[in-house]
């Protein structure tokens, strides 16, 4: 019986003799699960993938796949014997093969491995690369090369698929369509996948779990909802950049007081003694607009996002707070106008530090 399909336990991930990420532990519970690792450039995300693939060795802890150790201080199974496929961010196609031949290398590697196989045509249609099959890597764009490499990796149907920024070079208007199709195909074929990305929206959509890597540590590993709404540190809040921290004082087990916003009620994600000075996370969705409110803030900036506006408001203490409003909202506000905040303010999750 397999306790966990995949496990990393107490591993330092090292590249070039330097520790990139320290003492990392996380698990993938079931075959077919997809997890995403988020973090800034150069933080060590690619090193994690390279180590899992067997291209870097570990000096402490272990990595297990299907209950078997594939990496430890005493054991390092060769990459070709792991049935793990790694698709790099950069062009990893063989230059002397056509795109079609490059992709078919994946199906040749997969012969006899699994009963259920995805067809070459399905992959080509999924990634919309039929028109480049007869071309060579130097004749196609970076985005097309990335999609071709992804197609090859999918055709191998490995036990574990590692994708390094798989859609970073894909046009934005095509990216969301591929994300939907990619998620469906990984789910239908039960291809367990670890995706490295800098795009939090992509991670929240594709991953059943998300890991945030900052300052040489895996800071949080949880489902996307909790990572977004219940960040466990100021570092995660700052990295996701989805809100601001404002000073407040705890006034009861379910309320606090802000000089800028007044009384705010809700449920604390962790308890604080009454009287404690805290920093409260305010996300764009937390405050509601109300033109008739007596709490008025000055509009500093407006961002139109198609389905919504994000207003940046300035408080009396010059704190800038983002507020989400649906784009069908009738009364749109211009810079320097006053914007009303609905009272009483209730925030379901009071995230404080």
N, C-alpha and C positions, 0 to 999 in steps of 0.2 A: 504493500500500500504506500502511495506517495503522499507524504505529509503536505508538501508544497511543491508545485511544479518547478519553481525556480527560487533559489535563495542566495542572497549575498549576506555574509555575516562577518562583521568586524574586519573589513578589508580596507587597507590603505591603497588607493589607486595612484600609481607612480608612473611618470614618464620622464625620460632623460635623467634619471636619478633623483628627481624632485617629486615629493608628495604633492599631488594635485588636489585630492579629496581624502580626508582622514576618516578612518573608523566607520565605514559605511555599512549599514545593515538595512535590508528591505527584502520583501518576499512577493512573489507572484503566486497567488493561491491556486488558480485553475488554468488548465490548458486552454488557450484561446483568449486569455485576458490580455489587454493592451495597457501598458503604463507609459507615462511620459515624464521625461526629466527636463526641467526648466532651469535656466541660469544664464548669466551673462557670458559673453564670448571669453574664451581662455580660462574658464573656471575649472575645466577638467571633464566635461560631459563626454567628449569624444574619447578621452583616455579610459573612461569607464567602459564604453562600448568595445574599444580595442582589447581591453583586459578580459572582458567576458568572452570575446571571440577567440582569445588565446594568443593574441599578438603581443601582449605584455604579461609578465609574470607577477604573481602576488607573493609578498613576504610574510604576511600575517592574515589570519582568518581563512575563510574558504568561500568558494562559489560552487553551488550545487545545481545540477539540472536533472530533473526526473529522479531525485534522491541519490544521484551519483556525484561525487566530487569531481569537478573538471579542472579546478584550480585551487591550489593551496601551496604552502611553503614546500611541502614534500611531493606534490603531484601537479603536473601540468600536462593535460591531454593536448596533443597537437591540434591546431586549428582545423585541419582537414578531417579530423576524427570526431568533431563535436556536433556535427549537423546543425551548425549555427551559421546563418547568413548575415553578413554585414554589408550594408549599402552606404558608402561614404558620401559626404556632401559634395565633394569635388568629383569631376569626371573620372570614373574608374572603368570606362569602356576600353576594350582592346582596340587600338587605332587601326590595325590591319584587317579587322573584321567589319562587315556591314553591321548596321544596327540590328537587323534580323538575326544574324549569326550570333551577335553578342547576347541577345535575349535568349536564344535557344540553348545557349550554354547552361542556362538555369534548368531547363527541362531535362537536359542530358544528365546533369548531376543528380536529378531527382528520380531517375528511372528505378522503379521497383521499391521505392521507399514508402509510399503511401497509396492506399487504395483510391482515395478521392483526390483527383487532380484537377486543377484549373487548366483550361485550354489556353494555348498560345493566342488564339483569336480573342478570347474573353479579355485577356490582359491588354492586348493591343487596343481593343475597343475602349476598355476602361480608361486608359491613359491617353487615348486619342493620338496615337503615334503611327498609324498605318502609312501615312504619306512619307515617312522618313525611313522606312524599313530597308530600302535599297541604298541608303546613303551611308557614308562613313562618319565616324565621330567628329572629324575636323570640319565636316560640312553642315553640322547642325548647331542649334543654339545651346546655351548652358542649360536652359530649362528642359529642352528636348532630351539632352544627354542624361539629365537627372531622372526624367521619367523612364528612359530606356533602362537605366541601371536599376530603378525600382521594379520594373517589369521582370528583369532577370532574377532579382531576389525573390519576388513573389512566386515565380515558376519553380524555384527550388523546393518550395513548401517545407522549410526547415522546422526543426523542433522549436527553434527560437530565432526570430527575425529581429535584427538590429538596424534601425534606420536613423542616420545622422542628418538632421535637417532635410528630410526627404522632399519638401516642397518649397524650399527657400528660393529657388530660381524659377518657380512657376508663376505665371502671370496671375495677379490677384483675381481677375474676373473668372479664371478657370480653376483657381485653387480650391474654392469651396465645393465645387462640383466633384473634384477629385477626392476631397476629404470624405464626402458622403459615400462615394463608391468604394474608397479604400476601407473605410470602417465596415461597410457591409461585407466586403470580400474577406477581410480578416476574421470577421465573426462567423461567416458561413463555413470557412475552411478551418476554423479553430487554430489559426496561426498565432501563437503567443508572440507578442511583439514589445520591444522597448524602443520608444521614439525619443530622440533628442531634438528639442526645438527651443527657439527663443520666443516663439509666438504663444502667449498664454491662451488666447482664444482657441488655437489649434490644439493645444494640450488639453484644455477643458473639454473640448468636443470629442477628441479621439480616445483619451485615456480614462480607464475606470479608476486609476490612481495617478496622482501627480506628485513628483518629487521636486522640491525646490533646493538647488545647490548654490550656496553663497559662502564666501570666505572659507573655502576648503572643507565645508561641512554640508551634509544633507540636513537642511534645517527643518523640513517638514515633508512627510510622506503620508498622503491622505487622499480621500476622494475629492474631486474638483470642487464640489460645493463647499466643503469645509476649508479647503485651501483659500478659496475666495472670500467666504463670509466669516470664517473663523481662523484667520492667520495666527500663528502661535508666537510671533515675534515682530518687533518693529522692523527688523531686517526684511522679513517677508512682505510686510506692508509696503515698505519703500520700494522693493523690487517690483511688485505687481503694479504699483503706481495707480491704484484704483480708489484713492481716497486720501484724506488728510487726518492728522492727529491734532485734536484741540485740547487745551487744558480744561479740567473739570474737577469737581469735588464730590465724592460719594456722600449722599445724604440719607440713604436708606438701603435695605437689601434689594430694592428694585428701582432706585432713582439716583440721579446725580444732578448737579447744578453747574451750568456753564455761564460765565460772564457774558459771552457772546450770544448764546441761544436760549438761556434761561433753564427751566426745569425740563429734564429729559427722563422718561421712564422706559423700562424694558427689563430684560433678563440678562444679568451679567453672565458672561461665559466662564468667568472664574470669580469667586467672592473676594470682596475687599472690605475691610473694616470701615464703618461710618466715619467720615472725616478725612479719609485718605485722598490725597491729591493724585490724580491719574491723568493719563492722556487717552482720550476717547477717539476711536476710529469712526470717522464720518465718511461713508461711501456715497456716490452720486444718487443711489436709489433710496437713501435713508430719509431724506427730507422731502416734503411735498409742497408744491406751490399753492399759494392762496393770496389772490390780490386784495382780499379784505382783511388780511391779518395785520395786527399792529406791530409785528416783527418784520421790519423792512431792511433789506441788505442791498448794497450797491452792485450793479452788474459791471464787471470788469472785462469779461470776454464771453463770446458765444461761439460754440462749435456746433455746426449742423452735421449730423451723421446720417441723414436720410430718414431713418425711422424715429430719430429723437434729436433733441438739442441737449448739450451739456453747457449749462450756465456756470461761469466762475463768478462767485459772489464775494465781496469784501465785507468783513464784519467791522464793528467799531474799534477792535484792537488790531485791524489790518490783517487778520487771518483770511486766507483765501480758501473758499469751500466750493466744491463742485456739486451741482444739483442737476438731476436728470429730469427732463420734461418730454413727453411724447410730441412728435412733430405736428400732430393734428391739433395741438393746443392752440386755441383761438388767439389769445393775447400774447404775442411775441414781444420780448423786451429787447431794447437796444442798450448798448454800452452807455453807462452813466445813469440809466434809469434805476428806479427802486423796484425790488423784487420781493414779494411777500412770502414768508415761510409759515405754513399752517401750524397752528397750536391747538391743543397741547402736542408736543413732540413725543412720539413713541417709536422706539427702535427695537425691533424684536430681539436682536442680539447686541448687547452692549459689550463690545470688544475693547478692553482697556489694558493699558500697560503702565 
